[in-house]
Amino acid sequence: MKAITIALLLLGVLAAPAWAGQGSKVYELGVDGLGCPFCAYGIEKTLGKVDGVDRVDVDMKRGVVVVTIAAGADFDRDTARQAVEDAGFDLRSFAPAAEE
């Protein structure tokens, strides 16, 4: 019985990340001017202040910022453009991220 309880607890812990992302939306922003870790930090900080933004990941090599939006929150090209410009960069592209 103890082994079953432990197995169920482990299953719940391992499945939690999948439940956390349900209903969220992910967007890829092409951003011009990302050249250093300080640039990445600046855009992460600025986009992170936008209502509904759960997570921001920067790929400096590709010049792409991946933004995860909470379920039910709105995020559009104009909002993205304004945040990127407020951080001092130019928005090159805006698209929903490809689902894996």
C-alpha positions in Angstrom: 0.0 0.0 0.0 2.9 2.3 0.9 4.5 1.7 -2.5 1.2 2.6 -4.4 0.9 5.8 -2.4 4.4 6.8 -3.2 3.9 6.0 -6.9 0.8 8.1 -7.1 2.5 11.0 -5.4 5.4 10.8 -7.9 3.0 10.6 -10.8 1.2 13.7 -9.5 4.5 15.7 -9.2 5.7 14.7 -12.7 2.4 15.6 -14.3 2.0 19.0 -12.5 4.0 20.9 -15.2 1.6 19.7 -17.9 -1.4 20.8 -15.9 0.1 24.2 -15.2 0.4 25.0 -18.9 -3.1 24.1 -19.9 -4.9 26.9 -21.7 -1.9 29.1 -21.9 -0.8 30.5 -25.3 2.7 30.8 -26.6 4.0 33.4 -29.1 7.3 33.8 -30.9 8.5 37.3 -31.3 11.3 38.0 -33.8 13.3 40.9 -32.2 16.0 42.9 -33.9 18.9 44.1 -31.7 19.3 41.3 -29.2 23.1 41.1 -28.9 24.0 40.4 -25.2 22.7 39.0 -21.9 21.9 42.6 -20.8 19.7 42.9 -23.8 17.9 39.7 -22.9 17.4 40.8 -19.4 16.0 44.1 -20.5 13.4 42.6 -22.8 12.5 39.8 -20.3 11.9 42.5 -17.6 9.8 44.7 -19.9 7.7 41.9 -21.4 7.3 40.4 -17.9 5.4 43.5 -16.8 2.7 43.0 -19.5 -0.6 41.8 -18.0 -1.1 38.1 -18.6 2.6 37.3 -19.4 3.6 34.1 -17.4 7.0 33.5 -18.9 9.6 35.0 -21.2 12.5 33.1 -22.8 15.1 34.7 -25.0 17.1 33.0 -27.7 19.7 35.6 -28.6 21.3 33.4 -31.3 18.0 33.3 -33.3 16.8 36.8 -32.2 13.6 35.2 -30.9 11.6 35.9 -27.7 9.1 33.2 -26.7 6.3 34.6 -24.6 3.9 32.4 -22.6 0.5 34.0 -21.9 -1.8 32.9 -19.1 -5.1 31.3 -20.0 -7.8 33.9 -20.7 -5.3 36.7 -21.1 -5.0 38.8 -24.3 -1.8 39.4 -26.2 -1.6 40.8 -29.7 0.8 42.2 -32.1 0.3 45.8 -30.9 0.9 44.9 -27.3 4.0 43.0 -28.3 5.3 45.8 -30.5 4.8 48.4 -27.7 6.6 46.3 -25.1 9.5 45.5 -27.4 9.9 49.1 -28.4 9.7 50.2 -24.7 12.6 47.8 -24.1 14.6 49.6 -26.9 14.2 47.0 -29.7 12.3 46.5 -33.0 9.7 43.8 -33.4 10.5 41.9 -36.6 7.8 39.2 -36.4 4.9 38.0 -34.3 3.3 34.6 -34.5 1.8 31.8 -32.4 4.6 29.3 -31.5 4.5 26.0 -33.2 3.0 23.3 -31.0 5.2 20.3 -30.3 
